[in-house]
Amino acid sequence: MKTIDVALIGGGIMSATLGALLQRLEPEWSIEVYERLSRVAEESSNPWNNAGTGHAALCELNYTPEGADGTISPAKAIEINEQFQVSRQLWASFVEDGVLPDPTAFISPTPHMSFVWGEANVDYLRRRYEALKDEPLFEGMEFSTDAATIRSWAPLLIPGRRKDQPIAATRITSGTDVDFGALSRALFEGMERGGARIRTGKKVAGLKRGKDGIWTIRLRDEVGRTPSSIRARFVFVGAGGGALRLLQKSGIPEAHGYGGFPITGEWLRCDDPSIVDRHDAKVYGKASVGAPPMSVPHLDTRVVDGSTSLLFGPYAGFSPKYLKTGSNLDLFSTIRPHNLYPMVRAGLANLGLVKYLFGEVLSTKAKQMETLREFMPNARSADWHLVKAGQRVQVMKKDPEKGGVLQFGTEIVTGADGTIAGLLGASPGASTAAPIMLTILERCFPDRFPAWRGEVERLVPSFGTRLNDDREAARASIARTTRVLRLDRGANGAAEAVTAVEAASA
């Protein structure tokens, strides 16, 4: 049976990032990727299955929750932004090295905005702005309660709105829209040029660690169902919603106690150029009570395959599937004696989420349009159509005090011997792929990482430091990645041009 150095399970942005890094660090290693579908990047990394927000906490209000005493801590927002800067630096280095092609194929400059209404929310956003505006990674953030100013930033938000409604917005023009599907495919193509093998239509049916520490992976063709096996010295399980079941099959004790709660997503999408051309921003609001962070409503500019559309949502729902192309038995197939109690306890502690999802399942398009009109008062139902977003799986895990908790974010699971690692969870996920994969390399290859560190620091100059602690370093890093990734090509020009035309004709 053939033995390879690295097996990457799942053809998304996580496997693509880890594979590309390993090729730079160990160019002689043999790497194979196994993707169940006929094409890579068709599940969570598909651009229509996610928001494409380069999550840097510039606009996502859930990263700056309000404390019981009314204070707003910038700590979590800074942490998320630091992580995204690592991804930006890695992508820029890959562009400079020729690993990635023209960056305009996967990343676009798109202002990030927060937008709220109501006196209490306006007060919150003002205090959030005060907490962030002087932080180096949030330099350039603007705040306004003036309707004319907000209209100049995002023309669709104001027409049709009551003039006496208190509103507020923040904007920062250094935000981005990322096509993680295009980025993943480009990274995989670079890996193939370096000798890696990308095997699509291959389902991983099982994996088992041998006494010699090498993993045997059982494969099955999706077409023809022909079985085969391969041995791998290191295994990464980056299969999105399918990762939990595979980690359970591996038998590693580190996967015990984890469960998954699947949440379906839907978007309203508009492709009409007369509407799309009037909005150039990702505009995030506040989540409904009980809603998970991934369901924070936002009106987004999306650039996919060179074409621009608008998405609004996501609207949540429930399906027992762990993948968009998965099985209705997914949820039930992962229930084990070791995770049943944590799952029950987490569910009981989050009845608000259950109630929210039940309401979303029963929601009609008319109700969905009402939510959209809170952002865009003049939205017409005929201009928008409903599309399915990706399936997300919220992590549930053991908690010594509560029995079980719902874990928002991304969870890294690694075997004690460092021969296997996996990823569970959802947002910010793709945007923080680079720092997550670097963490896996440090955990799983502690003996090799010191020799790799020089190349890692070349690829990610800020590695091991905090950009936000050094204003000049933060400015230099952002300036470099902006130049290399070609993010200085006129962000928000369309919206400002439309606003000028509207003002002239008023």
LOFINU-450496 format. One line per 10 residues: their letters; for each residue y, x, z of C-alpha. Coordinates in steps of 0.2 Angstrom, whole numbers. Each point is the difference from the previous one (the first is absolute). Last residue first. Layout:
# LOFINU-450496
a = Y/X/Z ~ ...
END
This chain:
# LOFINU-450496
asaaevatva = 332/-161/-35 ~ -4/9/-16 ~ 6/17/5 ~ -9/-2/17 ~ -16/-5/-8 ~ 1/15/-12 ~ 3/12/14 ~ -14/-7/10 ~ -12/2/-15 ~ 5/18/-1
eaagnagrdl = -2/3/18 ~ -18/-8/0 ~ -5/10/-16 ~ 6/17/7 ~ -9/-2/16 ~ -8/17/-1 ~ 8/11/-14 ~ -12/14/-5 ~ 0/10/16 ~ -18/-3/4
rlvrttrais = -6/12/-12 ~ -15/5/10 ~ 5/18/0 ~ 19/-4/3 ~ -3/-12/14 ~ -14/11/8 ~ 12/14/1 ~ 15/-10/6 ~ -11/-8/13 ~ -7/16/6
araaerddnl = 18/8/1 ~ 8/-14/9 ~ -14/-1/13 ~ 1/19/2 ~ 19/-1/3 ~ -2/-14/12 ~ -13/9/11 ~ -10/-11/13 ~ -3/-13/-13 ~ -10/12/-11
rtgfspvlre = -13/2/14 ~ -11/15/-2 ~ -18/4/-2 ~ 1/-2/-19 ~ 18/0/-6 ~ -4/10/-16 ~ -14/-12/-6 ~ -8/9/-14 ~ 4/17/5 ~ -3/-4/18
vegrwapfrd = -18/-6/-5 ~ -3/16/-10 ~ 5/10/15 ~ -11/-11/12 ~ -16/2/-10 ~ -6/15/10 ~ 4/-8/16 ~ -9/-16/-6 ~ -17/7/-3 ~ -7/0/18
pfcrelitlm = 8/-16/5 ~ -7/-9/-16 ~ -3/-18/5 ~ 15/-3/11 ~ 13/11/-9 ~ -6/-7/-17 ~ 1/-18/7 ~ 18/2/6 ~ 4/7/-17 ~ -7/-16/-8
ipaatsagps = 10/-11/11 ~ 16/10/-3 ~ -2/-2/-19 ~ -6/-18/0 ~ 16/-6/9 ~ 6/-11/-13 ~ -17/-7/-4 ~ -4/-6/18 ~ 16/-7/7 ~ -8/-12/1
agllgaitgd = -19/-3/1 ~ -15/4/11 ~ -15/11/0 ~ -2/18/-7 ~ -16/11/1 ~ -5/17/4 ~ -17/9/-1 ~ -6/18/2 ~ 12/4/15 ~ -14/2/13
agtvietgfq = 7/-14/11 ~ 1/-12/-14 ~ 18/-6/-5 ~ 8/-17/0 ~ 19/-1/-5 ~ 8/-16/3 ~ 15/-7/-10 ~ 12/-13/6 ~ -1/-15/11 ~ -14/1/13
lvggkepdkk = -6/-17/6 ~ -6/3/18 ~ -17/-2/9 ~ -6/1/18 ~ 18/-2/7 ~ 0/15/12 ~ -12/13/-8 ~ 4/-6/-18 ~ -13/-1/-13 ~ 5/-2/-18
mvqvrqgakv = 6/-13/-13 ~ 7/7/-16 ~ 9/-12/-12 ~ -8/-1/-17 ~ 11/-3/-15 ~ -5/-8/-16 ~ 12/4/-15 ~ 12/-13/-7 ~ -4/-15/-10 ~ 13/-7/-12
lhwdasranp = 11/-15/1 ~ 13/-4/-13 ~ 19/0/0 ~ 14/-6/-12 ~ -6/-18/0 ~ 3/-1/19 ~ 18/4/-1 ~ 8/12/12 ~ 19/-4/4 ~ -1/3/18
mferltemqk = -8/18/-2 ~ -5/6/17 ~ -3/-16/10 ~ -4/-7/-18 ~ -16/10/0 ~ -6/-9/16 ~ 4/-17/-8 ~ -9/6/-15 ~ -16/3/10 ~ 1/-18/7
aktslvegfl = 1/-7/-18 ~ -14/12/-5 ~ -11/-8/14 ~ -4/7/17 ~ -17/-5/7 ~ -7/18/1 ~ 17/6/7 ~ -1/-13/14 ~ -17/6/5 ~ 6/18/-1
ykvlglnalg = 14/-3/12 ~ -11/-9/12 ~ -12/15/0 ~ 14/12/2 ~ 6/-10/15 ~ -17/0/7 ~ 1/19/2 ~ -7/4/17 ~ -15/-11/-3 ~ -4/9/-16
arvmpylnhp = 1/17/8 ~ -12/-5/13 ~ -12/-8/-12 ~ 1/16/-11 ~ -2/12/15 ~ -15/-11/6 ~ -9/0/-18 ~ 3/19/-3 ~ -15/8/9 ~ -12/-14/-3
ritsfldlns = 4/1/-19 ~ 10/-10/-12 ~ 3/9/-17 ~ -11/-12/-11 ~ 10/-15/7 ~ 16/6/-7 ~ -7/5/-17 ~ -10/-15/-3 ~ 12/-8/-12 ~ -2/15/-11
gtklykpsfg = 12/13/-7 ~ 11/1/-15 ~ 16/-3/10 ~ -8/11/13 ~ -4/-5/18 ~ -5/-17/-4 ~ 0/-14/14 ~ 15/-8/-8 ~ 16/-5/9 ~ 18/-2/-5
aypgfllsts = 16/9/0 ~ 15/-2/-11 ~ 7/17/-6 ~ 13/-4/-5 ~ 12/2/-14 ~ -3/11/-15 ~ 12/4/-14 ~ -4/8/-17 ~ 4/16/-9 ~ -10/7/-14
gdvvrtdlhp = -4/19/-2 ~ -18/-1/4 ~ 4/-9/16 ~ 18/0/8 ~ 2/-12/14 ~ 16/-7/7 ~ -4/-8/17 ~ 5/-16/9 ~ -8/2/18 ~ -8/-10/13
vsmppagvsa = -9/9/14 ~ -18/-4/-3 ~ -7/18/2 ~ 7/0/18 ~ -11/-14/5 ~ 8/-17/2 ~ 0/-8/18 ~ 18/-5/-1 ~ 6/2/-18 ~ 5/17/-5
kgyvkadhrd = 18/6/-2 ~ 7/4/-18 ~ -3/14/-12 ~ 9/2/-17 ~ -7/13/-12 ~ 14/3/-12 ~ 6/-2/-18 ~ 4/-19/-3 ~ 9/-7/-15 ~ -11/7/-13
vispddcrlw = -15/-10/6 ~ 9/-16/-2 ~ 5/0/-18 ~ -15/11/-3 ~ -12/-14/5 ~ -15/9/7 ~ -1/-9/17 ~ -14/1/13 ~ -4/-10/15 ~ -13/10/10
egtipfggyg = -16/-3/9 ~ -9/9/14 ~ -17/-3/8 ~ -3/7/18 ~ -17/7/6 ~ -3/3/18 ~ -10/16/3 ~ -10/7/14 ~ -1/17/9 ~ -10/2/16
haepigskql = -12/13/-7 ~ 7/11/-15 ~ 1/16/11 ~ -19/-2/3 ~ -4/5/-17 ~ -14/-10/-8 ~ 5/2/-18 ~ -3/-18/-3 ~ 14/-5/12 ~ 12/12/-10
lrlagggagv = -6/-9/-16 ~ 4/-17/7 ~ 17/5/7 ~ 5/8/-17 ~ -2/-15/-11 ~ 18/-6/4 ~ 7/16/-7 ~ -14/11/-7 ~ 7/16/6 ~ -16/7/8
fvfrarissp = 1/19/-1 ~ -16/9/0 ~ -3/19/3 ~ -16/11/-4 ~ -6/-13/-13 ~ -17/-4/-6 ~ -3/-12/-15 ~ -11/-15/-3 ~ -4/-12/-14 ~ -4/-19/-3
trgvedrlri = 2/-9/-16 ~ 9/-17/2 ~ 1/-3/-18 ~ 19/-1/1 ~ 6/3/17 ~ -9/16/1 ~ -7/4/17 ~ 3/14/11 ~ -9/7/16 ~ 10/14/8
twigdkgrkl = -10/13/10 ~ 12/9/12 ~ -2/19/4 ~ -1/5/19 ~ -17/8/-2 ~ -8/-13/10 ~ 5/-13/-13 ~ 15/-11/1 ~ -3/-17/-8 ~ 10/-10/-13
gavkkgtrir = -3/-17/-8 ~ 2/-11/-15 ~ 15/9/-7 ~ 5/-10/-16 ~ 2/10/-16 ~ 9/-9/-15 ~ 12/15/-1 ~ -5/18/2 ~ 15/12/1 ~ -6/18/-1
aggremgefl = 11/14/6 ~ 2/16/-12 ~ 19/3/2 ~ 4/-10/-15 ~ -10/-14/8 ~ 11/2/16 ~ 16/-2/-11 ~ -7/-16/-7 ~ -3/-6/18 ~ 18/4/5
arslagfdvd = 7/-9/-15 ~ -11/-15/3 ~ 5/-1/18 ~ 19/1/-4 ~ -2/-13/-14 ~ -8/-12/13 ~ 12/5/14 ~ 14/-6/-11 ~ 14/5/13 ~ 17/-9/2
tgstirtaai = 13/12/9 ~ 14/0/13 ~ 14/12/-1 ~ 13/-13/-2 ~ 1/-6/18 ~ 5/-18/3 ~ 3/-10/16 ~ 3/-19/0 ~ 8/-13/10 ~ 2/-19/-1
pqdkrrgpil = 9/-14/11 ~ -1/-16/-10 ~ 17/-8/-2 ~ 1/3/-19 ~ -17/-9/-2 ~ -10/9/-13 ~ -1/-5/-18 ~ 4/17/-8 ~ -2/13/14 ~ -17/9/-1
lpawsritaa = -2/1/-19 ~ 14/13/-2 ~ -8/14/10 ~ 12/14/5 ~ 16/-8/-7 ~ -5/-16/8 ~ -2/8/16 ~ 18/7/-2 ~ 7/-18/-5 ~ -10/-8/15
dtsfemgefl = 8/12/13 ~ -12/3/15 ~ -2/18/-5 ~ -10/15/5 ~ -3/16/-10 ~ -13/14/2 ~ 5/17/-8 ~ -9/11/12 ~ -16/-8/6 ~ -11/16/1
pedklaeyrr = 14/9/9 ~ 2/-14/14 ~ 18/-5/2 ~ -3/-17/-8 ~ -16/-5/9 ~ 5/-7/17 ~ 16/-7/-6 ~ -9/-9/-15 ~ -12/-7/12 ~ 14/-7/11
rlydvnaegw = 8/-8/-15 ~ -17/-7/-6 ~ -3/-8/17 ~ 18/-8/1 ~ -3/-7/-17 ~ -17/-7/5 ~ 8/-8/15 ~ 14/-8/-10 ~ -11/-7/-14 ~ -4/9/-16
vfsmhptpsi = -9/16/-4 ~ -2/13/-14 ~ -7/17/1 ~ 2/11/-16 ~ -9/14/-9 ~ 8/6/-16 ~ -12/4/-14 ~ -2/17/-9 ~ -16/-1/-10 ~ -17/9/3
fatpdplvgd = -16/-1/-10 ~ 3/4/-18 ~ 17/7/3 ~ -9/14/8 ~ -4/8/-17 ~ -17/8/2 ~ -9/4/17 ~ -10/16/2 ~ 13/10/-9 ~ 4/11/14
evfsawlqrs = 18/-7/1 ~ -6/-18/0 ~ -13/4/13 ~ 13/8/11 ~ 11/-16/-2 ~ -15/-11/4 ~ -3/11/16 ~ 18/-1/5 ~ 2/-19/-2 ~ -16/-2/10
vqfqenieia = 6/10/14 ~ 17/-9/-1 ~ -10/-16/3 ~ -7/6/16 ~ 17/5/7 ~ 6/-18/-5 ~ -14/-8/10 ~ 3/11/15 ~ 19/-3/-1 ~ -3/-19/0
kapsitgdag = -12/1/15 ~ 13/10/10 ~ 16/-10/-5 ~ -1/-10/17 ~ 10/-16/1 ~ 6/-6/17 ~ 1/-19/4 ~ -7/2/17 ~ -17/-7/-5 ~ 0/12/-14
eptynlecla = 4/-4/-18 ~ -12/6/-13 ~ 5/14/-12 ~ -15/3/-11 ~ -2/-19/-3 ~ 17/0/-8 ~ -6/8/-16 ~ 16/5/-10 ~ 1/19/1 ~ -17/2/9
ahgtgannwp = -5/13/-13 ~ -13/-11/-8 ~ 1/4/-19 ~ -1/-18/-3 ~ -13/-4/-14 ~ -2/-17/7 ~ -19/0/-2 ~ -14/-8/-11 ~ 11/-1/-16 ~ 1/19/0
nsseeavrsl = -19/3/2 ~ -2/12/14 ~ -8/-14/11 ~ -14/-4/-13 ~ 1/6/-18 ~ 4/19/3 ~ -14/7/-10 ~ -9/-10/-14 ~ -17/-8/-2 ~ -1/-5/18
reyveiswep = -11/8/13 ~ 9/16/1 ~ -9/17/4 ~ 10/16/-1 ~ -8/17/-1 ~ 6/17/5 ~ -8/17/-2 ~ 10/14/10 ~ 6/15/-10 ~ 19/-6/0
elrqllaglt = -1/0/20 ~ 18/-3/6 ~ 8/-7/-16 ~ -16/-10/-4 ~ 0/-6/17 ~ 17/-7/-1 ~ -3/-9/-16 ~ -16/-8/7 ~ 9/-5/16 ~ 14/-9/-10
asmigggila = -12/-8/-12 ~ -12/-6/14 ~ 15/-8/9 ~ 9/-7/-16 ~ -16/-10/-5 ~ -17/3/-8 ~ -11/-2/14 ~ -13/11/8 ~ 5/19/-2 ~ -15/12/1
vditkm = 4/18/3 ~ -11/16/-1 ~ -13/-6/-11 ~ -19/0/1 ~ -12/-5/-14 ~ -17/-7/5
END
